[in-house]
Amino acid sequence: MKGNIEDRACQLAQYIIENRTTVRAAAKKFGISKSTVHKDITERLPQFNRPLYLQVKEVLDVNKAQRHIRGGIATRKKYRGETA
């Protein structure tokens, strides 16, 4: 997904907002790295689309708050031999 960085950042933000998804899931969907998604959302997006940034920030804050819970569930599945 190459091209205009501003367009890419807006598309990523819209995808995350609409699907309430994580940075990791957005990176996988668009075929780019997690660090690129994070940089686009947190550094580039606020410069040219502040309202969209504030919306996506809410989703990212929820994901960050739940991160430790998802990690614990994944660890439990790992040691029980369950698959995703």
N, CA, C and O atoms as a GROMACS GRO file, in nm:
protein
  336
    1MET      N    1   0.084  -0.118   0.000
    1MET     CA    2   0.000   0.000   0.000
    1MET      C    3   0.089   0.124   0.000
    1MET      O    4   0.118   0.182   0.105
    2LYS      N    5   0.130   0.162  -0.117
    2LYS     CA    6   0.216   0.278  -0.129
    2LYS      C    7   0.135   0.394  -0.182
    2LYS      O    8   0.019   0.377  -0.222
    3GLY      N    9   0.194   0.509  -0.184
    3GLY     CA   10   0.124   0.626  -0.234
    3GLY      C   11   0.129   0.740  -0.135
    3GLY      O   12   0.226   0.755  -0.060
    4ASN      N   13   0.026   0.817  -0.135
    4ASN     CA   14   0.019   0.935  -0.050
    4ASN      C   15   0.010   0.894   0.097
    4ASN      O   16  -0.079   0.817   0.135
    5ILE      N   17   0.099   0.944   0.177
    5ILE     CA   18   0.104   0.908   0.320
    5ILE      C   19  -0.020   0.958   0.392
    5ILE      O   20  -0.072   0.890   0.480
    6GLU      N   21  -0.068   1.075   0.355
    6GLU     CA   22  -0.188   1.130   0.419
    6GLU      C   23  -0.310   1.041   0.392
    6GLU      O   24  -0.390   1.014   0.482
    7ASP      N   25  -0.323   0.997   0.268
    7ASP     CA   26  -0.435   0.907   0.233
    7ASP      C   27  -0.424   0.777   0.310
    7ASP      O   28  -0.524   0.725   0.362
    8ARG      N   29  -0.303   0.723   0.318
    8ARG     CA   30  -0.283   0.597   0.389
    8ARG      C   31  -0.319   0.612   0.536
    8ARG      O   32  -0.384   0.525   0.594
    9ALA      N   33  -0.276   0.720   0.597
    9ALA     CA   34  -0.306   0.743   0.739
    9ALA      C   35  -0.457   0.755   0.761
    9ALA      O   36  -0.509   0.702   0.859
   10CYS      N   37  -0.527   0.823   0.672
   10CYS     CA   38  -0.672   0.836   0.684
   10CYS      C   39  -0.742   0.702   0.666
   10CYS      O   40  -0.836   0.671   0.738
   11GLN      N   41  -0.696   0.622   0.570
   11GLN     CA   42  -0.756   0.490   0.548
   11GLN      C   43  -0.733   0.400   0.668
   11GLN      O   44  -0.823   0.328   0.710
   12LEU      N   45  -0.614   0.404   0.723
   12LEU     CA   46  -0.585   0.324   0.842
   12LEU      C   47  -0.674   0.366   0.959
   12LEU      O   48  -0.729   0.281   1.029
   13ALA      N   49  -0.687   0.495   0.979
   13ALA     CA   50  -0.769   0.546   1.089
   13ALA      C   51  -0.915   0.505   1.070
   13ALA      O   52  -0.979   0.462   1.166
   14GLN      N   53  -0.966   0.517   0.950
   14GLN     CA   54  -1.105   0.478   0.924
   14GLN      C   55  -1.124   0.329   0.950
   14GLN      O   56  -1.225   0.289   1.009
   15TYR      N   57  -1.030   0.247   0.907
   15TYR     CA   58  -1.040   0.103   0.928
   15TYR      C   59  -1.041   0.068   1.077
   15TYR      O   60  -1.121  -0.013   1.123
   16ILE      N   61  -0.952   0.131   1.152
   16ILE     CA   62  -0.943   0.104   1.296
   16ILE      C   63  -1.071   0.149   1.366
   16ILE      O   64  -1.121   0.078   1.455
   17ILE      N   65  -1.124   0.263   1.328
   17ILE     CA   66  -1.246   0.314   1.392
   17ILE      C   67  -1.367   0.226   1.358
   17ILE      O   68  -1.443   0.188   1.448
   18GLU      N   69  -1.384   0.194   1.231
   18GLU     CA   70  -1.500   0.116   1.188
   18GLU      C   71  -1.502  -0.025   1.245
   18GLU      O   72  -1.608  -0.076   1.281
   19ASN      N   73  -1.385  -0.086   1.254
   19ASN     CA   74  -1.378  -0.225   1.299
   19ASN      C   75  -1.336  -0.241   1.444
   19ASN      O   76  -1.328  -0.352   1.496
   20ARG      N   77  -1.308  -0.127   1.511
   20ARG     CA   78  -1.262  -0.130   1.651
   20ARG      C   79  -1.146  -0.228   1.665
   20ARG      O   80  -1.145  -0.309   1.758
   21THR      N   81  -1.052  -0.221   1.576
   21THR     CA   82  -0.943  -0.318   1.569
   21THR      C   83  -0.813  -0.263   1.626
   21THR      O   84  -0.804  -0.146   1.662
   22THR      N   85  -0.714  -0.348   1.634
   22THR     CA   86  -0.584  -0.312   1.688
   22THR      C   87  -0.489  -0.266   1.578
   22THR      O   88  -0.517  -0.282   1.459
   23VAL      N   89  -0.378  -0.208   1.620
   23VAL     CA   90  -0.275  -0.168   1.525
   23VAL      C   91  -0.222  -0.290   1.451
   23VAL      O   92  -0.197  -0.285   1.331
   24ARG      N   93  -0.205  -0.399   1.522
   24ARG     CA   94  -0.154  -0.522   1.463
   24ARG      C   95  -0.247  -0.574   1.354
   24ARG      O   96  -0.202  -0.613   1.246
   25ALA      N   97  -0.378  -0.573   1.380
   25ALA     CA   98  -0.475  -0.621   1.282
   25ALA      C   99  -0.480  -0.528   1.160
   25ALA      O  100  -0.492  -0.575   1.047
   26ALA      N  101  -0.469  -0.399   1.182
   26ALA     CA  102  -0.469  -0.303   1.071
   26ALA      C  103  -0.344  -0.322   0.985
   26ALA      O  104  -0.350  -0.315   0.862
   27ALA      N  105  -0.231  -0.345   1.049
   27ALA     CA  106  -0.106  -0.367   0.975
   27ALA      C  107  -0.117  -0.492   0.888
   27ALA      O  108  -0.073  -0.492   0.772
   28LYS      N  109  -0.174  -0.596   0.943
   28LYS     CA  110  -0.190  -0.720   0.866
   28LYS      C  111  -0.285  -0.701   0.748
   28LYS      O  112  -0.258  -0.750   0.639
   29LYS      N  113  -0.394  -0.629   0.770
   29LYS     CA  114  -0.493  -0.604   0.665
   29LYS      C  115  -0.433  -0.524   0.550
   29LYS      O  116  -0.458  -0.555   0.434
   30PHE      N  117  -0.354  -0.421   0.581
   30PHE     CA  118  -0.298  -0.333   0.479
   30PHE      C  119  -0.160  -0.377   0.429
   30PHE      O  120  -0.106  -0.318   0.335
   31GLY      N  121  -0.104  -0.480   0.490
   31GLY     CA  122   0.024  -0.533   0.443
   31GLY      C  123   0.142  -0.443   0.472
   31GLY      O  124   0.236  -0.435   0.393
   32ILE      N  125   0.138  -0.374   0.586
   32ILE     CA  126   0.250  -0.288   0.626
   32ILE      C  127   0.287  -0.322   0.770
   32ILE      O  128   0.216  -0.399   0.836
   33SER      N  129   0.396  -0.266   0.819
   33SER     CA  130   0.442  -0.300   0.953
   33SER      C  131   0.362  -0.227   1.060
   33SER      O  132   0.300  -0.124   1.035
   34LYS      N  133   0.365  -0.285   1.181
   34LYS     CA  134   0.296  -0.222   1.294
   34LYS      C  135   0.354  -0.084   1.324
   34LYS      O  136   0.281   0.008   1.358
   35SER      N  137   0.485  -0.072   1.311
   35SER     CA  138   0.548   0.056   1.341
   35SER      C  139   0.504   0.164   1.241
   35SER      O  140   0.491   0.281   1.277
   36THR      N  141   0.483   0.125   1.116
   36THR     CA  142   0.435   0.221   1.016
   36THR      C  143   0.293   0.266   1.048
   36THR      O  144   0.262   0.384   1.040
   37VAL      N  145   0.208   0.171   1.086
   37VAL     CA  146   0.070   0.205   1.124
   37VAL      C  147   0.072   0.299   1.243
   37VAL      O  148   0.004   0.401   1.243
   38HIS      N  149   0.150   0.265   1.344
   38HIS     CA  150   0.155   0.347   1.465
   38HIS      C  151   0.207   0.488   1.435
   38HIS      O  152   0.152   0.586   1.485
   39LYS      N  153   0.311   0.496   1.353
   39LYS     CA  154   0.366   0.627   1.319
   39LYS      C  155   0.265   0.709   1.238
   39LYS      O  156   0.249   0.829   1.263
   40ASP      N  157   0.198   0.645   1.142
   40ASP     CA  158   0.097   0.716   1.064
   40ASP      C  159  -0.015   0.770   1.152
   40ASP      O  160  -0.058   0.884   1.136
   41ILE      N  161  -0.061   0.688   1.244
   41ILE     CA  162  -0.175   0.725   1.328
   41ILE      C  163  -0.137   0.829   1.434
   41ILE      O  164  -0.209   0.927   1.453
   42THR      N  165  -0.027   0.809   1.502
   42THR     CA  166   0.005   0.894   1.616
   42THR      C  167   0.085   1.019   1.581
   42THR      O  168   0.075   1.120   1.652
   43GLU      N  169   0.163   1.016   1.474
   43GLU     CA  170   0.247   1.130   1.442
   43GLU      C  171   0.201   1.207   1.319
   43GLU      O  172   0.199   1.330   1.319
   44ARG      N  173   0.164   1.136   1.215
   44ARG     CA  174   0.131   1.204   1.089
   44ARG      C  175  -0.014   1.251   1.085
   44ARG      O  176  -0.041   1.363   1.041
   45LEU      N  177  -0.106   1.167   1.129
   45LEU     CA  178  -0.249   1.201   1.121
   45LEU      C  179  -0.286   1.330   1.196
   45LEU      O  180  -0.362   1.410   1.141
   46PRO      N  181  -0.235   1.354   1.317
   46PRO     CA  182  -0.274   1.477   1.388
   46PRO      C  183  -0.234   1.606   1.316
   46PRO      O  184  -0.295   1.711   1.339
   47GLN      N  185  -0.135   1.598   1.229
   47GLN     CA  186  -0.088   1.718   1.160
   47GLN      C  187  -0.187   1.768   1.056
   47GLN      O  188  -0.194   1.888   1.030
   48PHE      N  189  -0.266   1.677   0.996
   48PHE     CA  190  -0.354   1.722   0.888
   48PHE      C  191  -0.501   1.684   0.909
   48PHE      O  192  -0.587   1.731   0.834
   49ASN      N  193  -0.533   1.601   1.009
   49ASN     CA  194  -0.673   1.567   1.033
   49ASN      C  195  -0.693   1.540   1.182
   49ASN      O  196  -0.706   1.426   1.224
   50ARG      N  197  -0.695   1.645   1.258
   50ARG     CA  198  -0.706   1.634   1.405
   50ARG      C  199  -0.835   1.565   1.451
   50ARG      O  200  -0.828   1.481   1.541
   51PRO      N  201  -0.953   1.595   1.394
   51PRO     CA  202  -1.076   1.528   1.441
   51PRO      C  203  -1.071   1.376   1.422
   51PRO      O  204  -1.116   1.301   1.508
   52LEU      N  205  -1.018   1.331   1.309
   52LEU     CA  206  -1.007   1.188   1.284
   52LEU      C  207  -0.908   1.124   1.382
   52LEU      O  208  -0.930   1.013   1.430
   53TYR      N  209  -0.800   1.195   1.410
   53TYR     CA  210  -0.702   1.146   1.506
   53TYR      C  211  -0.765   1.127   1.644
   53TYR      O  212  -0.739   1.026   1.711
   54LEU      N  213  -0.846   1.221   1.686
   54LEU     CA  214  -0.909   1.211   1.818
   54LEU      C  215  -1.003   1.091   1.826
   54LEU      O  216  -1.014   1.028   1.930
   55GLN      N  217  -1.071   1.060   1.714
   55GLN     CA  218  -1.159   0.942   1.712
   55GLN      C  219  -1.078   0.813   1.722
   55GLN      O  220  -1.114   0.723   1.799
   56VAL      N  221  -0.972   0.803   1.645
   56VAL     CA  222  -0.892   0.680   1.645
   56VAL      C  223  -0.815   0.666   1.776
   56VAL      O  224  -0.788   0.555   1.821
   57LYS      N  225  -0.781   0.777   1.838
   57LYS     CA  226  -0.711   0.773   1.966
   57LYS      C  227  -0.797   0.707   2.074
   57LYS      O  228  -0.745   0.636   2.159
   58GLU      N  229  -0.928   0.730   2.069
   58GLU     CA  230  -1.019   0.666   2.165
   58GLU      C  231  -1.012   0.514   2.153
   58GLU      O  232  -1.006   0.443   2.253
   59VAL      N  233  -1.012   0.464   2.029
   59VAL     CA  234  -1.005   0.319   2.007
   59VAL      C  235  -0.871   0.266   2.055
   59VAL      O  236  -0.866   0.161   2.120
   60LEU      N  237  -0.763   0.336   2.024
   60LEU     CA  238  -0.630   0.291   2.064
   60LEU      C  239  -0.615   0.292   2.216
   60LEU      O  240  -0.548   0.205   2.272
   61ASP      N  241  -0.676   0.388   2.282
   61ASP     CA  242  -0.669   0.393   2.429
   61ASP      C  243  -0.742   0.275   2.491
   61ASP      O  244  -0.696   0.218   2.589
   62VAL      N  245  -0.856   0.237   2.434
   62VAL     CA  246  -0.930   0.120   2.482
   62VAL      C  247  -0.846  -0.005   2.461
   62VAL      O  248  -0.835  -0.089   2.550
   63ASN      N  249  -0.784  -0.017   2.343
   63ASN     CA  250  -0.700  -0.133   2.314
   63ASN      C  251  -0.583  -0.141   2.412
   63ASN      O  252  -0.546  -0.249   2.458
   64LYS      N  253  -0.525  -0.028   2.444
   64LYS     CA  254  -0.411  -0.026   2.536
   64LYS      C  255  -0.454  -0.068   2.676
   64LYS      O  256  -0.381  -0.137   2.747
   65ALA      N  257  -0.574  -0.026   2.716
   65ALA     CA  258  -0.624  -0.062   2.848
   65ALA      C  259  -0.654  -0.212   2.858
   65ALA      O  260  -0.644  -0.270   2.966
   66GLN      N  261  -0.690  -0.274   2.748
   66GLN     CA  262  -0.726  -0.416   2.747
   66GLN      C  263  -0.609  -0.507   2.711
   66GLN      O  264  -0.623  -0.629   2.714
   67ARG      N  265  -0.497  -0.450   2.676
   67ARG     CA  266  -0.383  -0.526   2.626
   67ARG      C  267  -0.338  -0.635   2.723
   67ARG      O  268  -0.312  -0.748   2.681
   68HIS      N  269  -0.329  -0.604   2.851
   68HIS     CA  270  -0.281  -0.701   2.948
   68HIS      C  271  -0.379  -0.817   2.963
   68HIS      O  272  -0.338  -0.930   2.992
   69ILE      N  273  -0.506  -0.792   2.944
   69ILE     CA  274  -0.606  -0.899   2.953
   69ILE      C  275  -0.592  -0.994   2.835
   69ILE      O  276  -0.592  -1.116   2.852
   70ARG      N  277  -0.581  -0.938   2.714
   70ARG     CA  278  -0.565  -1.023   2.594
   70ARG      C  279  -0.436  -1.104   2.602
   70ARG      O  280  -0.432  -1.220   2.559
   71GLY      N  281  -0.331  -1.045   2.657
   71GLY     CA  282  -0.204  -1.117   2.671
   71GLY      C  283  -0.217  -1.234   2.766
   71GLY      O  284  -0.162  -1.341   2.741
   72GLY      N  285  -0.289  -1.215   2.875
   72GLY     CA  286  -0.310  -1.324   2.971
   72GLY      C  287  -0.391  -1.437   2.911
   72GLY      O  288  -0.362  -1.554   2.936
   73ILE      N  289  -0.491  -1.404   2.834
   73ILE     CA  290  -0.574  -1.506   2.768
   73ILE      C  291  -0.490  -1.585   2.668
   73ILE      O  292  -0.501  -1.707   2.660
   74ALA      N  293  -0.407  -1.515   2.592
   74ALA     CA  294  -0.321  -1.582   2.494
   74ALA      C  295  -0.222  -1.676   2.563
   74ALA      O  296  -0.197  -1.786   2.514
   75THR      N  297  -0.166  -1.633   2.675
   75THR     CA  298  -0.072  -1.717   2.749
   75THR      C  299  -0.143  -1.842   2.803
   75THR      O  300  -0.087  -1.952   2.797
   76ARG      N  301  -0.262  -1.826   2.854
   76ARG     CA  302  -0.338  -1.940   2.906
   76ARG      C  303  -0.365  -2.040   2.794
   76ARG      O  304  -0.351  -2.161   2.814
   77LYS      N  305  -0.405  -1.991   2.676
   77LYS     CA  306  -0.432  -2.080   2.564
   77LYS      C  307  -0.304  -2.153   2.522
   77LYS      O  308  -0.306  -2.271   2.489
   78LYS      N  309  -0.194  -2.081   2.524
   78LYS     CA  310  -0.066  -2.141   2.485
   78LYS      C  311  -0.032  -2.260   2.574
   78LYS      O  312   0.006  -2.366   2.523
   79TYR      N  313  -0.045  -2.244   2.704
   79TYR     CA  314  -0.005  -2.349   2.795
   79TYR      C  315  -0.110  -2.458   2.810
   79TYR      O  316  -0.079  -2.566   2.860
   80ARG      N  317  -0.230  -2.434   2.767
   80ARG     CA  318  -0.333  -2.538   2.764
   80ARG      C  319  -0.332  -2.616   2.633
   80ARG      O  320  -0.402  -2.716   2.618
   81GLY      N  321  -0.252  -2.568   2.539
   81GLY     CA  322  -0.242  -2.637   2.410
   81GLY      C  323  -0.355  -2.603   2.315
   81GLY      O  324  -0.375  -2.673   2.215
   82GLU      N  325  -0.429  -2.497   2.343
   82GLU     CA  326  -0.537  -2.455   2.255
   82GLU      C  327  -0.481  -2.373   2.142
   82GLU      O  328  -0.376  -2.309   2.156
   83THR      N  329  -0.550  -2.375   2.031
   83THR     CA  330  -0.508  -2.290   1.918
   83THR      C  331  -0.604  -2.173   1.907
   83THR      O  332  -0.714  -2.175   1.961
   84ALA      N  333  -0.558  -2.071   1.837
   84ALA     CA  334  -0.638  -1.949   1.822
   84ALA      C  335  -0.759  -1.969   1.743
   84ALA      O  336  -0.835  -1.875   1.722
   0.00000   0.00000   0.00000
